[in-house]
Amino acid sequence: MNEKQQIAMTADRLLVQIPLAEGERRSRSGILIPATAQVSKRLVWAEVVGCGPQVRNIHIGDKVLFNPEDRFEVDVQGEDYLILRERDVHAVASERIEGSTGLYL
């Protein structure tokens, strides 16, 4: 059985994928910080690839900010994804948002 199956999220769940470039990052002074370095209470951005029917304010393609400790990891056909609840999202970056804070990604 090698057919791809469509995934439908339930309730208020989101299926997100963290870009591969998110692992390593550089400090303002140019120091490379490896993905294995633990930074306490650092939030992470991810792209939404699936939404449950009860998700109200987030759509597929949005970038969401969340605490990486509040997640469940899943492997789908060799790709890593995360499952979040809508209430665990701290911010949304989207082209649709009006009256925003003036911050841009």
C-alpha positions as CSV (number, residue, x, y, z in Angstrom):
1,M,0.0,0.0,0.0
2,N,2.0,3.0,-1.3
3,E,-0.9,5.4,-2.1
4,K,-0.9,8.8,-0.5
5,Q,-3.9,9.5,1.8
6,Q,-5.3,12.9,2.5
7,I,-5.1,14.0,6.1
8,A,-8.1,15.8,7.7
9,M,-7.4,17.4,11.1
10,T,-10.1,17.2,13.8
11,A,-11.5,19.7,16.2
12,D,-9.2,22.7,16.9
13,R,-6.0,21.0,15.8
14,L,-3.4,22.4,13.4
15,L,-0.8,20.5,11.4
16,V,2.4,22.6,11.1
17,Q,5.8,22.2,9.6
18,I,8.9,23.9,10.9
19,P,11.2,25.1,8.1
20,L,14.5,23.2,8.0
21,A,16.4,26.5,8.3
22,E,14.9,27.0,11.8
23,G,17.3,24.6,13.4
24,E,20.5,26.6,13.4
25,R,20.5,30.4,13.8
26,R,22.9,33.2,14.3
27,S,23.1,35.7,17.1
28,R,23.2,39.4,16.3
29,S,27.0,39.3,16.6
30,G,27.2,36.5,14.1
31,I,27.8,33.5,16.4
32,L,26.3,30.3,15.0
33,I,23.9,28.7,17.5
34,P,23.3,25.0,16.7
35,A,19.9,23.5,16.7
36,T,20.8,21.3,19.7
37,A,21.4,24.4,22.0
38,Q,18.5,24.8,24.5
39,V,17.2,28.2,25.0
40,S,14.6,28.5,27.7
41,K,11.2,29.7,26.8
42,R,12.1,30.4,23.1
43,L,9.0,30.5,20.8
44,V,9.2,29.0,17.3
45,W,7.6,29.9,14.0
46,A,6.0,27.2,11.7
47,E,3.9,27.1,8.6
48,V,0.3,25.8,8.8
49,V,-0.3,22.9,6.4
50,G,-3.6,21.6,7.8
51,C,-6.5,23.0,10.0
52,G,-9.3,21.3,11.9
53,P,-13.0,22.4,11.3
54,Q,-13.2,24.2,14.6
55,V,-10.1,26.4,14.0
56,R,-11.4,30.0,13.6
57,N,-8.6,32.4,13.2
58,I,-5.8,30.5,11.4
59,H,-5.7,29.3,7.8
60,I,-3.4,27.0,5.7
61,G,-0.3,28.9,4.7
62,D,-0.2,31.2,7.8
63,K,2.9,31.2,10.0
64,V,2.2,30.7,13.7
65,L,4.3,31.3,16.8
66,F,4.1,28.7,19.5
67,N,6.0,27.2,22.4
68,P,7.9,24.1,21.2
69,E,7.1,22.3,24.4
70,D,3.4,22.3,23.7
71,R,3.5,20.0,20.7
72,F,3.1,16.5,19.4
73,E,5.4,15.3,16.6
74,V,4.3,13.1,13.8
75,D,6.0,11.5,10.7
76,V,4.0,11.5,7.5
77,Q,5.6,9.7,4.6
78,G,9.1,10.6,5.8
79,E,8.3,14.3,6.5
80,D,8.2,15.7,10.1
81,Y,5.1,17.6,11.2
82,L,3.8,19.0,14.5
83,I,0.2,18.9,15.8
84,L,-0.9,21.9,17.9
85,R,-4.1,23.2,19.4
86,E,-5.3,26.6,18.2
87,R,-5.2,27.9,21.8
88,D,-1.4,27.1,22.0
89,V,-0.6,29.6,19.2
90,H,0.7,32.9,20.5
91,A,0.7,34.9,17.2
92,V,-0.2,34.5,13.5
93,A,1.6,36.1,10.6
94,S,-0.7,36.4,7.6
95,E,-1.2,38.6,4.6
96,R,-5.0,38.9,5.6
97,I,-4.5,40.6,9.0
98,E,-5.6,44.2,9.2
99,G,-4.9,46.6,12.0
100,S,-1.7,44.8,13.0
101,T,1.1,45.8,15.3
102,G,3.3,47.0,12.4
103,L,5.7,44.1,12.7
104,Y,6.6,42.2,9.6
105,L,8.4,38.9,8.9
